[in-house]
Amino acid sequence: MDTGQDEGARSREPRQERSRATRRRLLDAALASLAERGVAGSTVAAVAERAGVSRGAAQHHFPTREALFTAALRHMSDTRMAELRRRIDELPAGADRTTAVVEMLVDAYSGPVFAGAVQLWAAAANDPRLRSHVIPLEDHVGRTAHRAAVELLGADESAPGVRETVQATLDLARGLGLANLLTDDEPRRRRIVARWAEILRRELGTG
């Protein structure tokens, strides 16, 4: 038995876990900083301090601020959509399923993560370097969200107009999330969700 190789593998595992933990802290800190302080106030040094790691460690994982922000939003988007997929078995049957899915998708476009994303989108509009990172991120996030919505709704995209209807649901969810950033729009939002679910059931033939 080669005990030297075994010991080397064991010594690498804690280092790799520490590296993953550091990365997660940086991603969480970046999102929180974006939501609270915007892009201008979220330097790598500020995010590193918030995460409790050195600036050098932060730059080891993410050489630029743009890389840090886009990685944070991609990670959280993937995590959120994966969580939605895991909840498929919890969805009610029949007509109530569509309403529950629309509510889940609308709720996904809310909270600190969405607020941080909005800050990044706004800054990218006037920053070509940041925009070059954000556009591919948006493509990825959009595809991931669309796939999750199709699975949750049980939609058949081979039928005419279904793909566009699913995308309209996501666009609606994002628009309601934007409106909710300034004021608590919960009562009106729930009425719109209920009405859209009725339309969606007819369009998808689910009740």
C-alpha positions as CSV (number, residue, x, y, z in Angstrom):
1,M,0.0,0.0,0.0
2,D,1.3,3.4,-0.9
3,T,0.7,5.4,2.3
4,G,2.5,8.4,0.9
5,Q,-0.2,8.8,-1.8
6,D,-3.0,8.3,0.7
7,E,-1.6,10.9,3.0
8,G,-1.2,13.3,0.1
9,A,-4.8,12.8,-1.0
10,R,-6.0,13.4,2.6
11,S,-4.0,16.6,2.9
12,R,-5.4,17.9,-0.4
13,E,-9.0,17.3,0.7
14,P,-9.0,19.9,3.5
15,R,-7.3,22.4,1.3
16,Q,-9.9,21.9,-1.4
17,E,-12.8,22.2,1.0
18,R,-11.3,25.4,2.5
19,S,-11.0,26.7,-1.0
20,R,-14.6,25.9,-1.8
21,A,-15.7,27.5,1.5
22,T,-13.8,30.6,0.7
23,R,-15.3,30.8,-2.7
24,R,-18.8,30.4,-1.3
25,R,-18.2,33.2,1.2
26,L,-17.0,35.5,-1.5
27,L,-20.0,34.8,-3.7
28,D,-22.4,35.4,-0.8
29,A,-20.6,38.6,0.2
30,A,-20.6,39.8,-3.4
31,L,-24.4,39.4,-3.7
32,A,-25.1,41.1,-0.4
33,S,-22.8,44.0,-1.3
34,L,-24.3,44.5,-4.7
35,A,-27.8,44.6,-3.2
36,E,-26.9,47.0,-0.4
37,R,-24.1,49.2,-1.9
38,G,-24.5,48.8,-5.7
39,V,-21.6,48.2,-8.1
40,A,-19.8,51.4,-7.4
41,G,-19.6,50.6,-3.7
42,S,-18.7,46.9,-4.1
43,T,-15.0,46.8,-4.7
44,V,-13.1,43.5,-4.4
45,A,-11.5,44.8,-1.2
46,A,-14.9,45.6,0.3
47,V,-16.3,42.2,-0.7
48,A,-13.2,40.4,0.6
49,E,-13.5,42.2,4.0
50,R,-17.2,41.3,4.2
51,A,-16.4,37.7,3.5
52,G,-13.7,37.6,6.1
53,V,-10.9,36.7,3.6
54,S,-7.8,38.6,2.4
55,R,-7.9,40.6,-0.8
56,G,-5.2,38.3,-2.2
57,A,-7.4,35.3,-1.5
58,A,-10.3,37.0,-3.3
59,Q,-8.3,37.8,-6.3
60,H,-6.9,34.2,-6.4
61,H,-10.4,33.0,-7.0
62,F,-11.7,36.0,-9.0
63,P,-9.0,38.1,-10.7
64,T,-11.4,40.9,-11.5
65,R,-14.5,42.5,-10.0
66,E,-16.5,41.6,-13.1
67,A,-15.6,37.9,-12.8
68,L,-16.6,37.9,-9.1
69,F,-20.0,39.6,-9.7
70,T,-21.0,37.4,-12.7
71,A,-19.9,34.2,-10.9
72,A,-21.9,35.2,-7.9
73,L,-25.1,35.8,-9.9
74,R,-24.6,32.7,-12.0
75,H,-24.1,30.5,-8.9
76,M,-27.2,31.9,-7.1
77,S,-29.4,31.6,-10.2
78,D,-28.4,28.0,-10.8
79,T,-28.9,27.2,-7.2
80,R,-32.3,28.8,-7.1
81,M,-33.5,27.1,-10.3
82,A,-32.2,23.8,-9.1
83,E,-34.2,24.3,-5.9
84,L,-37.4,25.0,-7.9
85,R,-36.9,21.7,-9.8
86,R,-36.5,19.8,-6.5
87,R,-39.9,21.1,-5.5
88,I,-41.7,19.6,-8.4
89,D,-43.0,16.7,-6.3
90,E,-44.5,19.2,-3.8
91,L,-46.7,20.9,-6.4
92,P,-50.4,20.3,-6.2
93,A,-52.2,18.5,-9.0
94,G,-54.7,19.9,-11.5
95,A,-55.4,23.6,-12.0
96,D,-53.8,24.6,-8.8
97,R,-50.4,23.4,-10.1
98,T,-50.2,26.2,-12.7
99,T,-51.0,28.9,-10.1
100,A,-48.4,27.4,-7.7
101,V,-45.7,27.4,-10.4
102,V,-46.4,31.0,-11.4
103,E,-46.1,32.0,-7.8
104,M,-42.8,30.2,-7.4
105,L,-41.4,31.8,-10.5
106,V,-42.5,35.3,-9.4
107,D,-41.0,34.7,-6.0
108,A,-37.7,33.7,-7.6
109,Y,-37.4,37.2,-9.0
110,S,-37.4,38.9,-5.6
111,G,-35.2,39.4,-2.6
112,P,-31.5,40.4,-2.3
113,V,-30.2,38.2,-5.1
114,F,-32.6,39.9,-7.6
115,A,-31.8,43.3,-6.2
116,G,-28.1,42.7,-6.7
117,A,-28.7,41.5,-10.3
118,V,-30.6,44.7,-11.1
119,Q,-27.7,46.8,-9.8
120,L,-25.4,44.8,-12.1
121,W,-27.6,45.2,-15.1
122,A,-27.9,49.0,-14.6
123,A,-24.2,49.4,-14.3
124,A,-23.5,47.3,-17.4
125,A,-25.6,49.6,-19.5
126,N,-22.9,52.2,-19.4
127,D,-19.8,50.0,-18.8
128,P,-18.7,48.1,-21.9
129,R,-16.2,45.9,-19.9
130,L,-18.9,44.9,-17.5
131,R,-21.5,44.5,-20.2
132,S,-19.2,41.9,-22.0
133,H,-19.5,39.8,-18.9
134,V,-23.2,40.4,-18.2
135,I,-24.5,39.5,-21.6
136,P,-23.2,35.9,-21.6
137,L,-24.4,35.6,-18.0
138,E,-27.9,36.8,-19.0
139,D,-28.0,34.2,-21.8
140,H,-27.1,31.5,-19.3
141,V,-29.6,32.6,-16.7
142,G,-32.3,33.0,-19.3
143,R,-31.8,29.5,-20.6
144,T,-31.7,28.0,-17.1
145,A,-34.9,29.8,-16.0
146,H,-36.7,28.8,-19.2
147,R,-35.8,25.1,-18.8
148,A,-36.9,25.2,-15.2
149,A,-40.2,26.8,-16.1
150,V,-40.9,24.2,-18.8
151,E,-40.3,21.4,-16.4
152,L,-42.4,22.9,-13.6
153,L,-45.3,23.7,-15.9
154,G,-45.1,20.4,-17.8
155,A,-45.3,22.4,-21.0
156,D,-45.0,20.9,-24.4
157,E,-42.9,23.3,-26.4
158,S,-43.6,21.4,-29.7
159,A,-47.0,23.0,-29.7
160,P,-47.3,26.4,-31.5
161,G,-46.9,29.4,-29.2
162,V,-46.0,27.4,-26.0
163,R,-42.4,28.5,-26.0
164,E,-43.3,32.1,-26.2
165,T,-46.0,31.7,-23.6
166,V,-43.5,30.2,-21.1
167,Q,-41.1,33.1,-21.9
168,A,-43.9,35.6,-21.3
169,T,-44.4,34.1,-17.9
170,L,-40.7,34.7,-17.0
171,D,-40.8,38.2,-18.4
172,L,-43.9,38.9,-16.3
173,A,-42.1,37.5,-13.2
174,R,-39.1,39.8,-13.8
175,G,-41.3,42.8,-14.4
176,L,-43.2,42.2,-11.1
177,G,-39.9,41.8,-9.3
178,L,-38.7,45.2,-10.7
179,A,-41.9,46.9,-9.5
180,N,-41.6,45.4,-6.1
181,L,-38.1,46.9,-5.6
182,L,-39.5,50.3,-4.9
183,T,-42.7,49.5,-3.1
184,D,-44.3,46.5,-1.5
185,D,-46.7,45.6,-4.3
186,E,-47.8,42.3,-2.9
187,P,-51.6,42.6,-3.1
188,R,-51.6,43.8,-6.8
189,R,-48.9,41.2,-7.6
190,R,-51.0,38.3,-6.3
191,R,-54.0,39.4,-8.3
192,I,-51.9,39.5,-11.5
193,V,-50.4,36.1,-10.7
194,A,-53.9,34.6,-10.3
195,R,-55.1,36.2,-13.6
196,W,-52.0,35.1,-15.5
197,A,-52.3,31.5,-14.2
198,E,-55.8,31.4,-15.7
199,I,-54.5,32.6,-19.0
200,L,-51.6,30.1,-18.8
201,R,-53.9,27.2,-18.1
202,R,-55.9,27.9,-21.2
203,E,-52.8,28.4,-23.4
204,L,-51.1,25.2,-22.2
205,G,-54.3,23.2,-22.1
206,T,-53.8,22.3,-18.4
207,G,-57.3,23.2,-17.2
